[in-house]
């Protein structure tokens, strides 16, 4: 394993973290969209807002981390990706901005029409943003991003079967992760009925995701043959682990073991992401640019590793403390409102009346 492999591997850990935590964050917004009218969906939206409120901004730290490492240590690959895929990347950035602004402002708005507007903006941007990010992954994985500044087609690089598959799978995985996470959050708040509702949604989304994944293999076989060969070759153990972990997660959901379902679901998503990396190795841009060719000089990589080590000492404990702080059970009676079916004084208005 080379120094460039180590740096890229660390970056990929950040990508996985963003896929899990940021993905669940986006997925919660998708369920906000599907919660129903203002009154019928009030308790679900209250739970969603309570769950993601403390961490939604922190989750984007992982995306910033990935972009900074890619920009610094693999600048040629970074330049190729952002200039060829600038359309979906720009749309994803606009989605993140709209989503964050709407989520923040709707808490302080008291007029119902404006709350509905901001609720719609938050929910719809939660749906389209992971689609565009998945389309970017599909463009890179299918070999449509050649080295060079804007060397690839700026339209077909992300409007193609693999990118569309990546966008759809990103939406489904985000919705699934959010539903699984919200099961545990609802139980912790004492709202077993909401936990049951999200369990049904998680199981339904898992089934749809499984069918889409199987269909997607045929898409990759015809549209991204190199990725197909990798996934059906050296990455088969990881694909199998993802399937097994997904099955365990479904079993845990059926049994109501939500903490175990979170772990198994996270393992399933992590395995398939690592499987993609293994299938594509040693290329960072299939099929023309290897990791070694794209890497910066050894002094830059060493400096990056030192900076990452120093930053991890500060960042990782803070994030762990943040997640643990808001995953502990509330004081007795704190979740009584949600459990009893009483929404907040001013309910979170959805996109529909």
Secondary structure, 3 states (H helix, E strand, C coil): CCHHHHHHHHHHHHHHHHHHHHHHHHHHHHHHHCCCCCCCCHHHHHHHHHHHCCCCCCCHHHHHHHHHHHHHHCHHHHHHHHHHCHHHHHHHHHHHHHHHHHHHHCCCCCCHHHHHHHHHHHHHHHHHHHHHHHHHHHHHHCCCCCCCCCCCCCCCCCCCHHHHHHHHHHHHHHHHHHHHHHHHHHHHCCCHHHHHHHHHHHHHHHHHHHHHHHHHHHHHHHHCHHHHHHHCCCCHHHHHHHHHHHHHHHHHHHHCCHHHHHHHHHHHHHHHHHHHHHHHCCEEECCCEEHHHHCCCHHHHHHHHHHHHHHHHHHHHHHHHHHHHCCCCCCCCCCHHHHHCCCCCCCCCCCCC
